[in-house]
Amino acid sequence: MSRPLRFPALLALFGHVASAYSTVMCTTPVCPKDLRPVRRTGAPKIWAYGCDVAQGNGTLNRCCIEKEICMRSCGMPWKKCKQHFERCAEKACDMDEECATLAEEADVLVTGGESHFTVCKAYRDALRLLCDCVPVKEAKEGTEERLTSFYAEYRPERLDEEGKVKDIKEVWKKWQNREPELFFELAKKYAADVVELRNRSEGELERLTRSGSQGPKEASEAQLEAKLRFQAEAEQLRDEALRQRLFEEEALAEQELARQRAEQERAARRAILEEAKAAAVAAEDYLQAKDLQRQLERLSQEL
């Protein structure tokens, strides 16, 4: 059986006062570098638990839900979701220190705890369930189709008589190359229909309680674990960047070598044609000489 988490229970759940927002950073991309994540056809609804602030500052629950929507929106960077929550919470709390403390605890809650490994695994598992990794060109070309499908399911009045999105040029004027943000904003706007609100299971609440009730030693170990995980991910990103740079340098070297070979081949062909043309002129075979001249001109146009 599951139960919603009420506002006064946040501090009791974690058993300590947060000193900052969640420090977990899941930076490793879900998809390989040459692919982009897009919402999978037939994927389940985005889900969220929120922090159910029913007896306090109700707007904080909206911040929690919006962060979860962001975390489960294909292509939205973790950092942007983190920044969105912090801005939302600061606006909701408006200098209220108790609210700010609860916001920090709520951030840890909706993030999924303070264990880098556990949080990032759950984050990527969710995105793998909701998203497909597709080539960049396919991702861009399929955006309008996905937008049309979204409106057809949730807001058919946004489609014209032919089933196309109204004012599509205005949409792309604002959202071109920002497709993940577009779908995040749509999910926020129509959350009542698009998002499935869930209650946390007893097992998950127990895990979060254990995570939140750490003593100084356990908290220090958790911070060390997070730091090591972050360093490992950063090292992985550096390695990937190095491999990509070496690959690009090798590709450029191959292109340059191919260019040089092609130039040498053209030079050799030019010499043969010029020699043949000179021989044709000497033999007064002017038709042949003209044909050879045309070949020389075409060869020059290849440069």
VOPAGU-2260 file (C-alpha; in pm, 1 decimal, decimal comma):
REM VOPAGU-2260
SITE   aa  ch    i         X         Y         Z
SITE  MET   A    0       0,0       0,0       0,0
SITE  SER   A    1     121,3     351,9     -72,3
SITE  ARG   A    2      47,1     687,3      81,2
SITE  PRO   A    3      91,7    1051,2     -19,5
SITE  LEU   A    4     360,3    1251,9     155,4
SITE  ARG   A    5     214,8    1543,6     350,7
SITE  PHE   A    6     384,9    1877,1     405,1
SITE  PRO   A    7     473,8    1835,9     776,1
SITE  ALA   A    8     623,1    1494,3     702,3
SITE  LEU   A    9     909,2    1623,7     489,9
SITE  LEU   A   10    1139,9    1711,3     777,1
SITE  ALA   A   11    1029,1    1407,3     975,3
SITE  LEU   A   12    1104,5    1185,1     678,5
SITE  PHE   A   13    1461,3    1302,6     640,2
SITE  GLY   A   14    1527,0    1369,9    1006,3
SITE  HIS   A   15    1768,1    1654,0     938,9
SITE  VAL   A   16    1772,8    2005,3     802,8
SITE  ALA   A   17    1897,5    2038,2     447,4
SITE  SER   A   18    2187,8    2274,4     400,5
SITE  ALA   A   19    2133,0    2309,7      27,2
SITE  TYR   A   20    1940,2    2174,0    -266,6
SITE  SER   A   21    2024,7    1828,8    -397,3
SITE  THR   A   22    2387,2    1805,5    -511,8
SITE  VAL   A   23    2331,7    1502,3    -735,3
SITE  MET   A   24    2418,9    1574,5   -1099,5
SITE  CYS   A   25    2341,2    1315,5   -1367,2
SITE  THR   A   26    2555,1    1443,2   -1653,0
SITE  THR   A   27    2615,6    1134,1   -1868,0
SITE  PRO   A   28    2386,8    1154,2   -2175,7
SITE  VAL   A   29    2116,1     889,9   -2209,5
SITE  CYS   A   30    2183,4     858,4   -2583,3
SITE  PRO   A   31    2514,8     828,7   -2771,8
SITE  LYS   A   32    2661,7    1153,7   -2903,8
SITE  ASP   A   33    2530,3    1112,9   -3260,5
SITE  LEU   A   34    2171,9    1037,6   -3147,5
SITE  ARG   A   35    1898,0    1244,0   -2982,3
SITE  PRO   A   36    1630,1    1131,9   -2732,1
SITE  VAL   A   37    1269,1    1175,2   -2846,9
SITE  ARG   A   38     947,0    1053,0   -2689,2
SITE  ARG   A   39     882,7     691,3   -2775,3
SITE  THR   A   40     564,3     607,3   -2965,6
SITE  GLY   A   41     326,8     436,4   -2725,4
SITE  ALA   A   42     532,0     532,6   -2418,3
SITE  PRO   A   43     344,3     560,3   -2086,4
SITE  LYS   A   44     246,4     898,6   -1948,8
SITE  ILE   A   45     507,4    1104,5   -1769,5
SITE  TRP   A   46     459,1    1037,9   -1398,7
SITE  ALA   A   47     523,9    1249,7   -1092,1
SITE  TYR   A   48     491,0    1209,6    -715,0
SITE  GLY   A   49     520,8    1570,9    -607,3
SITE  CYS   A   50     569,7    1667,1    -243,7
SITE  ASP   A   51     197,1    1708,3    -165,5
SITE  VAL   A   52     220,2    2036,9      18,8
SITE  ALA   A   53    -142,4    2031,2     130,0
SITE  GLN   A   54     -96,0    2205,2     461,7
SITE  GLY   A   55     152,2    2480,2     381,3
SITE  ASN   A   56     277,7    2665,7      78,4
SITE  GLY   A   57      80,5    2484,7    -190,8
SITE  THR   A   58     280,8    2634,2    -476,2
SITE  LEU   A   59     585,6    2432,8    -366,6
SITE  ASN   A   60     411,7    2112,2    -473,6
SITE  ARG   A   61     383,4    2258,3    -823,6
SITE  CYS   A   62     761,0    2310,8    -824,4
SITE  CYS   A   63     814,0    1947,5    -726,3
SITE  ILE   A   64     585,4    1817,3    -999,0
SITE  GLU   A   65     737,8    2042,9   -1263,6
SITE  LYS   A   66    1088,3    1921,9   -1177,3
SITE  GLU   A   67     973,2    1562,0   -1214,9
SITE  ILE   A   68     810,6    1644,7   -1548,3
SITE  CYS   A   69    1137,8    1802,9   -1658,0
SITE  MET   A   70    1341,6    1500,7   -1543,7
SITE  ARG   A   71    1119,0    1275,3   -1756,2
SITE  SER   A   72    1105,7    1497,9   -2065,3
SITE  CYS   A   73    1319,9    1353,3   -2343,6
SITE  GLY   A   74    1621,1    1573,2   -2414,1
SITE  MET   A   75    1592,1    1809,6   -2115,4
SITE  PRO   A   76    1933,6    1846,6   -1945,7
SITE  TRP   A   77    1947,9    1761,3   -1575,3
SITE  LYS   A   78    2101,6    2100,9   -1499,4
SITE  LYS   A   79    1803,5    2287,7   -1648,4
SITE  CYS   A   80    1559,9    2082,7   -1439,7
SITE  LYS   A   81    1760,6    2162,8   -1127,0
SITE  GLN   A   82    1767,6    2534,5   -1209,0
SITE  HIS   A   83    1395,7    2536,6   -1287,4
SITE  PHE   A   84    1308,4    2389,2    -946,5
SITE  GLU   A   85    1533,3    2628,1    -756,7
SITE  ARG   A   86    1386,8    2933,8    -932,1
SITE  CYS   A   87    1033,8    2803,9    -876,9
SITE  ALA   A   88    1097,4    2731,5    -507,1
SITE  GLU   A   89    1260,6    3068,8    -443,9
SITE  LYS   A   90     961,2    3243,5    -596,8
SITE  ALA   A   91     715,5    3023,9    -403,8
SITE  CYS   A   92     888,0    3071,5     -67,2
SITE  ASP   A   93     952,2    3444,9    -105,3
SITE  MET   A   94    1206,6    3481,6     179,8
SITE  ASP   A   95    1018,7    3239,8     411,0
SITE  GLU   A   96    1302,7    3048,7     580,9
SITE  GLU   A   97    1090,7    2750,6     687,2
SITE  CYS   A   98     957,0    2717,7     334,6
SITE  ALA   A   99    1310,9    2744,0     194,4
SITE  THR   A  100    1425,7    2462,6     423,9
SITE  LEU   A  101    1131,9    2248,4     317,5
SITE  ALA   A  102    1208,5    2327,6     -46,7
SITE  GLU   A  103    1560,2    2191,5      -3,1
SITE  GLU   A  104    1421,3    1872,9     154,7
SITE  ALA   A  105    1157,4    1848,0    -117,7
SITE  ASP   A  106    1427,2    1876,3    -383,3
SITE  VAL   A  107    1609,2    1576,5    -235,5
SITE  LEU   A  108    1276,6    1393,3    -220,4
SITE  VAL   A  109    1171,6    1444,5    -582,9
SITE  THR   A  110    1528,0    1385,3    -701,2
SITE  GLY   A  111    1508,3    1042,8    -539,3
SITE  GLY   A  112    1752,6    1068,2    -249,4
SITE  GLU   A  113    2116,1    1165,5    -212,4
SITE  SER   A  114    2290,5     861,5    -360,2
SITE  HIS   A  115    2435,6     962,7    -696,1
SITE  PHE   A  116    2433,1     605,3    -825,3
SITE  THR   A  117    2073,9     529,2    -719,1
SITE  VAL   A  118    1930,2     858,9    -840,4
SITE  CYS   A  119    2104,3     860,3   -1178,1
SITE  LYS   A  120    2020,2     496,3   -1246,3
SITE  ALA   A  121    1650,6     561,9   -1177,2
SITE  TYR   A  122    1667,1     878,3   -1389,3
SITE  ARG   A  123    1816,3     697,4   -1689,2
SITE  ASP   A  124    1589,6     395,4   -1648,2
SITE  ALA   A  125    1286,7     625,9   -1667,2
SITE  LEU   A  126    1415,9     801,8   -1978,2
SITE  ARG   A  127    1493,9     470,5   -2147,1
SITE  LEU   A  128    1131,7     371,2   -2084,4
SITE  LEU   A  129     992,2     699,5   -2218,0
SITE  CYS   A  130    1236,2     787,0   -2497,5
SITE  ASP   A  131    1396,4     645,9   -2811,3
SITE  CYS   A  132    1743,7     743,6   -2933,4
SITE  VAL   A  133    1724,5     844,6   -3300,7
SITE  PRO   A  134    1961,0    1015,7   -3549,7
SITE  VAL   A  135    1972,5    1395,0   -3522,7
SITE  LYS   A  136    1813,4    1450,1   -3865,5
SITE  GLU   A  137    1530,2    1208,3   -3788,8
SITE  ALA   A  138    1472,2    1374,8   -3451,9
SITE  LYS   A  139    1436,1    1718,5   -3611,6
SITE  GLU   A  140    1221,0    1599,7   -3901,4
SITE  GLY   A  141     987,3    1409,2   -3668,4
SITE  THR   A  142     923,7    1696,7   -3428,7
SITE  GLU   A  143     619,4    1832,8   -3613,1
SITE  GLU   A  144     467,7    1485,0   -3631,2
SITE  ARG   A  145     514,0    1437,6   -3255,8
SITE  LEU   A  146     365,5    1781,6   -3188,1
SITE  THR   A  147      65,6    1698,1   -3407,5
SITE  SER   A  148      16,0    1368,9   -3222,7
SITE  PHE   A  149      32,5    1549,9   -2888,7
SITE  TYR   A  150    -237,2    1799,8   -2985,9
SITE  ALA   A  151    -450,9    1530,3   -3148,9
SITE  GLU   A  152    -458,0    1341,1   -2818,5
SITE  TYR   A  153    -480,8    1626,5   -2569,1
SITE  ARG   A  154    -585,4    1947,9   -2748,7
SITE  PRO   A  155    -748,1    1871,3   -3087,6
SITE  GLU   A  156    -871,4    2230,5   -3113,1
SITE  ARG   A  157    -507,9    2328,3   -3184,8
SITE  LEU   A  158    -530,9    2145,3   -3519,6
SITE  ASP   A  159    -686,5    2279,7   -3838,5
SITE  GLU   A  160    -938,8    2100,9   -4061,3
SITE  GLU   A  161    -658,6    1908,1   -4231,4
SITE  GLY   A  162    -525,8    1783,5   -3899,0
SITE  LYS   A  163    -220,1    2009,3   -3902,6
SITE  VAL   A  164     -98,3    2231,6   -3619,2
SITE  LYS   A  165    -236,9    2584,6   -3646,2
SITE  ASP   A  166      15,0    2868,2   -3677,7
SITE  ILE   A  167     300,2    2618,5   -3707,9
SITE  LYS   A  168     536,8    2886,3   -3842,8
SITE  GLU   A  169     491,4    3089,5   -3525,0
SITE  VAL   A  170     557,3    2778,0   -3318,2
SITE  TRP   A  171     890,1    2714,6   -3490,9
SITE  LYS   A  172     985,0    3081,3   -3479,3
SITE  LYS   A  173     986,0    3048,3   -3100,3
SITE  TRP   A  174    1090,8    2687,0   -3049,9
SITE  GLN   A  175    1326,2    2604,0   -3339,2
SITE  ASN   A  176    1615,3    2392,9   -3203,1
SITE  ARG   A  177    1446,6    2395,5   -2860,1
SITE  GLU   A  178    1216,7    2097,3   -2909,4
SITE  PRO   A  179    1280,8    1936,5   -2566,6
SITE  GLU   A  180    1183,4    2263,4   -2395,4
SITE  LEU   A  181     871,1    2287,2   -2613,3
SITE  PHE   A  182     744,6    1946,8   -2502,2
SITE  PHE   A  183     840,7    2017,9   -2139,7
SITE  GLU   A  184     636,5    2339,2   -2147,2
SITE  LEU   A  185     342,6    2156,7   -2306,5
SITE  ALA   A  186     354,7    1885,1   -2039,0
SITE  LYS   A  187     357,9    2155,7   -1769,5
SITE  LYS   A  188      72,2    2347,0   -1927,6
SITE  TYR   A  189    -150,4    2043,1   -1972,5
SITE  ALA   A  190     -23,4    1847,0   -1672,0
SITE  ALA   A  191    -376,3    1758,7   -1559,1
SITE  ASP   A  192    -415,0    1544,8   -1872,2
SITE  VAL   A  193     -56,5    1460,1   -1962,8
SITE  VAL   A  194      94,5    1366,8   -1625,9
SITE  GLU   A  195       5,7    1069,6   -1407,3
SITE  LEU   A  196      26,9    1159,3   -1037,3
SITE  ARG   A  197     147,7     864,8    -830,3
SITE  ASN   A  198     191,3     787,0    -460,7
SITE  ARG   A  199     522,2     657,6    -333,6
SITE  SER   A  200     534,3     296,1    -220,1
SITE  GLU   A  201     614,4     203,8     138,6
SITE  GLY   A  202     941,9      51,2      21,2
SITE  GLU   A  203    1048,6     369,6    -152,4
SITE  LEU   A  204     960,4     581,2     150,4
SITE  GLU   A  205    1166,2     346,8     368,5
SITE  ARG   A  206    1463,1     383,9     132,5
SITE  LEU   A  207    1433,9     761,3     140,6
SITE  THR   A  208    1402,3     753,5     519,0
SITE  ARG   A  209    1722,5     553,2     547,2
SITE  SER   A  210    1890,9     791,5     306,8
SITE  GLY   A  211    1764,3    1097,8     493,7
SITE  SER   A  212    1839,3     976,3     846,3
SITE  GLN   A  213    2214,1     939,2     793,5
SITE  GLY   A  214    2445,6    1050,6    1069,0
SITE  PRO   A  215    2751,1    1271,0    1003,7
SITE  LYS   A  216    2967,6     972,8     904,8
SITE  GLU   A  217    2710,7     830,1     662,6
SITE  ALA   A  218    2639,6    1175,3     520,7
SITE  SER   A  219    3011,7    1229,9     465,7
SITE  GLU   A  220    3039,0     892,0     294,9
SITE  ALA   A  221    2739,2     975,4      75,9
SITE  GLN   A  222    2898,3    1306,2     -22,8
SITE  LEU   A  223    3223,8    1125,7    -102,7
SITE  GLU   A  224    3033,2     872,3    -311,2
SITE  ALA   A  225    2856,7    1151,3    -499,4
SITE  LYS   A  226    3187,0    1329,5    -557,5
SITE  LEU   A  227    3355,7    1013,1    -686,3
SITE  ARG   A  228    3060,5     934,9    -911,5
SITE  PHE   A  229    3061,6    1288,3   -1045,0
SITE  GLN   A  230    3436,1    1270,0   -1110,3
SITE  ALA   A  231    3391,2     935,6   -1285,8
SITE  GLU   A  232    3118,9    1078,6   -1509,8
SITE  ALA   A  233    3328,0    1387,9   -1580,9
SITE  GLU   A  234    3623,1    1164,8   -1670,3
SITE  GLN   A  235    3398,3     961,5   -1898,3
SITE  LEU   A  236    3280,1    1277,8   -2071,7
SITE  ARG   A  237    3641,7    1393,6   -2114,7
SITE  ASP   A  238    3733,2    1054,7   -2262,0
SITE  GLU   A  239    3436,6    1070,8   -2498,3
SITE  ALA   A  240    3533,0    1424,9   -2601,9
SITE  LEU   A  241    3893,1    1312,5   -2661,4
SITE  ARG   A  242    3779,5    1016,0   -2870,5
SITE  GLN   A  243    3549,5    1241,6   -3068,6
SITE  ARG   A  244    3828,9    1494,2   -3129,1
SITE  LEU   A  245    4069,7    1220,5   -3240,9
SITE  PHE   A  246    3800,6    1079,2   -3467,6
SITE  GLU   A  247    3738,4    1422,7   -3621,4
SITE  GLU   A  248    4111,9    1486,8   -3665,6
SITE  GLU   A  249    4154,8    1148,2   -3831,8
SITE  ALA   A  250    3858,9    1217,7   -4060,0
SITE  LEU   A  251    4005,4    1557,1   -4156,7
SITE  ALA   A  252    4343,6    1396,5   -4227,2
SITE  GLU   A  253    4177,1    1137,1   -4448,8
SITE  GLN   A  254    3985,5    1409,9   -4631,7
SITE  GLU   A  255    4306,7    1605,8   -4689,3
SITE  LEU   A  256    4484,8    1295,0   -4816,4
SITE  ALA   A  257    4195,1    1220,5   -5050,9
SITE  ARG   A  258    4203,4    1581,1   -5175,2
SITE  GLN   A  259    4575,8    1560,6   -5246,0
SITE  ARG   A  260    4536,1    1231,8   -5431,5
SITE  ALA   A  261    4251,2    1373,1   -5638,5
SITE  GLU   A  262    4462,8    1678,7   -5722,3
SITE  GLN   A  263    4753,1    1458,9   -5830,2
SITE  GLU   A  264    4520,2    1253,4   -6049,0
SITE  ARG   A  265    4378,7    1568,5   -6210,1
SITE  ALA   A  266    4728,8    1703,3   -6271,1
SITE  ALA   A  267    4829,9    1376,7   -6438,5
SITE  ARG   A  268    4514,6    1376,7   -6654,2
SITE  ARG   A  269    4572,6    1741,1   -6744,9
SITE  ALA   A  270    4928,2    1667,7   -6858,5
SITE  ILE   A  271    4807,9    1377,8   -7074,2
SITE  LEU   A  272    4528,7    1586,8   -7229,4
SITE  GLU   A  273    4757,6    1883,5   -7298,0
SITE  GLU   A  274    5014,5    1656,6   -7460,0
SITE  ALA   A  275    4743,3    1492,0   -7672,3
SITE  LYS   A  276    4602,9    1833,2   -7769,5
SITE  ALA   A  277    4946,9    1957,0   -7875,8
SITE  ALA   A  278    4990,4    1645,1   -8085,9
SITE  ALA   A  279    4646,2    1696,4   -8246,9
SITE  VAL   A  280    4726,9    2059,8   -8332,2
SITE  ALA   A  281    5063,0    1954,3   -8477,0
SITE  ALA   A  282    4880,2    1698,1   -8689,0
SITE  GLU   A  283    4622,5    1965,3   -8785,1
SITE  ASP   A  284    4345,5    1748,0   -8638,0
SITE  TYR   A  285    4150,4    2045,3   -8510,6
SITE  LEU   A  286    3832,0    1854,4   -8427,0
SITE  GLN   A  287    4031,8    1630,1   -8197,8
SITE  ALA   A  288    4208,5    1933,7   -8053,8
SITE  LYS   A  289    3871,9    2100,7   -7976,2
SITE  ASP   A  290    3743,0    1786,8   -7806,8
SITE  LEU   A  291    4057,1    1768,4   -7595,4
SITE  GLN   A  292    4019,1    2137,5   -7507,7
SITE  ARG   A  293    3662,2    2073,8   -7384,8
SITE  GLN   A  294    3792,4    1789,8   -7168,1
SITE  LEU   A  295    4053,3    2025,0   -7022,6
SITE  GLU   A  296    3783,8    2282,5   -6943,4
SITE  ARG   A  297    3566,2    2022,0   -6771,9
SITE  LEU   A  298    3868,5    1909,0   -6573,2
SITE  SER   A  299    3927,2    2268,3   -6458,7
SITE  GLN   A  300    3565,2    2293,7   -6342,4
SITE  GLU   A  301    3618,7    1995,2   -6112,2
SITE  LEU   A  302    3858,8    2199,4   -5897,0
